[in-house]
Amino acid sequence: MNAITVIVIQLSWTLLGAALGVAFPAILTWWRYKRRPELLGTWQSRYQGIDEPKGTWVEEEIHIDVSLGKFRLKNAKSNHKYNYRANGFVVQKVYLVGEWESMRPGANAYGSFILTISAQGDCMYGYWVGPDKSGARRYGRWVLARREENIEKAKRLMESMRTPCDT
């Protein structure tokens, strides 16, 4: 075997190893998340807007699936015409943590979120962080529920998390 053949073979193995090093963890994560069907599908969503009048909850649907080893969230039917997508991971088996970004052409809105998955898995509640219209970073409450009738339950769960425990 000449030197060029050896170099080509070694380069091929290196590229294959690099590809597997990226693909294998993503495939494992995808497989693990596909085994969490309770998080996949359509959820009812409400979050506190920061550019709307005080007390306004933006109403929409969230579609959750798995892509590239992450949970992928995409909103639909927003009553305030917002359009965004998010990606996240489950952390410590109970938190869905990730990042979101606006899909509106020309928008510069993006941020993070953390949602607690309820003990029964029928709702999630937590916070999102992002810019208001002036660019200042703000946060708002966010709840998701499998069914419309559980939205208020999710809001109550989140409120109870904001109350200090009696000692």
C-alpha positions in Angstrom: 0.0 0.0 0.0 1.3 3.4 -0.9 1.3 6.5 1.4 -1.7 8.1 -0.4 -3.9 5.1 0.1 -3.0 4.9 3.8 -3.8 8.6 4.2 -7.2 8.2 2.4 -8.1 5.2 4.6 -7.1 7.0 7.8 -9.0 10.1 6.8 -12.1 8.0 5.9 -12.0 6.4 9.4 -11.5 9.8 11.0 -14.5 11.2 9.2 -16.6 8.2 10.0 -15.6 8.4 13.7 -16.4 12.1 13.8 -19.8 11.6 12.1 -20.7 8.8 14.6 -19.5 10.9 17.5 -22.1 13.5 16.6 -24.9 11.2 15.3 -24.8 8.5 18.0 -25.6 10.9 21.0 -28.3 12.6 19.0 -29.9 9.2 18.1 -29.7 8.0 21.7 -31.4 11.3 22.9 -34.0 11.0 20.2 -34.8 7.4 21.2 -35.0 8.3 24.9 -37.3 11.3 24.2 -39.5 9.2 21.8 -40.0 6.9 24.8 -41.6 9.9 26.6 -44.8 10.1 24.6 -46.6 11.9 27.4 -44.7 15.1 26.4 -45.3 14.7 22.6 -48.4 16.1 20.8 -50.6 19.1 21.1 -50.8 21.1 24.3 -52.9 24.2 25.2 -50.7 27.1 26.2 -51.1 30.3 28.1 -48.3 32.7 28.9 -48.1 36.2 30.3 -47.3 38.7 27.6 -45.0 41.5 28.5 -46.0 44.0 25.8 -49.7 43.5 26.4 -51.8 45.2 29.1 -51.1 43.9 32.6 -52.8 40.6 33.3 -53.0 39.5 29.7 -52.4 35.8 29.0 -51.6 35.0 25.4 -53.6 31.9 24.3 -52.3 29.4 21.8 -51.5 25.7 21.0 -48.0 24.2 21.3 -47.0 21.2 19.2 -44.2 19.1 20.7 -42.2 16.6 18.9 -38.5 15.4 18.8 -35.9 16.7 16.3 -32.1 16.3 16.3 -32.1 14.9 19.9 -34.2 17.7 21.4 -37.8 18.4 22.2 -39.1 20.8 19.5 -41.9 23.1 20.4 -43.9 25.1 17.8 -46.8 27.4 18.6 -50.0 27.7 16.6 -53.3 29.6 16.7 -51.8 32.5 18.8 -54.5 35.0 19.7 -51.9 37.7 19.5 -50.3 36.5 16.2 -47.0 35.5 17.8 -45.0 32.9 15.9 -42.0 31.2 17.6 -40.3 27.9 18.0 -38.3 26.4 20.9 -36.0 23.5 21.6 -35.4 21.9 25.0 -34.2 19.0 27.1 -35.7 17.3 30.1 -33.5 17.9 33.1 -33.7 15.8 36.3 -36.7 14.0 34.9 -39.0 16.9 35.8 -37.9 20.1 34.1 -38.2 21.0 30.4 -35.5 23.6 29.9 -34.6 25.3 26.6 -34.4 28.3 24.3 -37.0 30.0 22.1 -36.9 32.4 19.1 -39.4 34.4 17.2 -40.1 33.2 13.6 -41.4 36.6 12.5 -39.4 37.9 9.6 -36.9 40.6 10.8 -37.6 39.9 14.5 -34.8 39.9 17.1 -36.8 38.2 19.9 -35.3 35.2 21.6 -34.9 33.8 25.1 -35.0 30.9 27.4 -37.6 29.0 29.4 -38.0 26.5 32.2 -41.1 24.5 32.8 -41.9 22.0 35.6 -43.7 18.9 34.5 -46.5 18.2 36.9 -46.5 14.9 38.9 -49.4 13.6 36.8 -47.8 14.7 33.6 -50.9 16.5 32.4 -49.6 20.0 32.7 -46.4 22.1 32.8 -45.8 25.4 34.4 -42.9 27.8 34.7 -41.3 30.9 33.2 -40.0 32.3 29.9 -37.5 35.1 29.5 -37.2 37.4 26.6 -37.1 41.0 25.3 -40.0 43.4 25.4 -40.6 45.8 22.5 -37.8 48.1 23.8 -35.3 45.2 24.0 -35.2 45.1 27.8 -35.1 41.5 29.2 -38.3 40.5 31.0 -39.9 37.3 32.2 -43.4 36.0 32.3 -45.3 33.0 33.6 -46.1 30.1 31.2 -48.4 27.2 31.6 -49.3 24.3 29.3 -52.0 21.6 29.7 -53.1 18.7 27.7 -56.7 19.8 27.9 -58.2 23.2 28.0 -59.9 22.5 31.4 -56.5 21.9 33.0 -55.1 25.4 32.2 -56.5 26.8 35.5 -55.1 23.9 37.4 -51.6 24.6 35.9 -51.9 28.3 36.9 -52.8 27.3 40.5 -49.9 24.9 40.6 -47.6 27.6 39.5 -49.0 30.1 42.1 -48.5 27.5 44.8 -44.8 27.2 43.7 -44.4 31.0 44.2 -45.7 30.8 47.8 -43.2 30.1 50.5 -43.6 26.9 52.5 -44.8 27.1 56.0 -42.2 25.9 58.5 
